């Protein structure tokens, strides 16, 4: 399954278009590598989301084409979650000085 669809179905990100935008700017890693929206996700993969004011690392437990809200949480296991305290000027992708 595509990364952007998995993020939406699992409800890690609410909308697929938003999942696509976040991955296009390099804020999502799959198994430690920068992932694009079409990156294939399989059970056992580790996904790191650097989104909004948090960084979340999850392990994919199963991939489903659709899931009810109550069942979506069974698709992954949270390995680490942390809030980002300070805004780093480089977090927005602007690397110019």
Secondary structure by P-SEA (a helix, b strand, c coil): ccaaaaaaaacccccaaaaaaaaaacccccccccccccccccccbbbbbbcccbbbbbbbcccccccccccccccccccbbbbbccccccccccccc
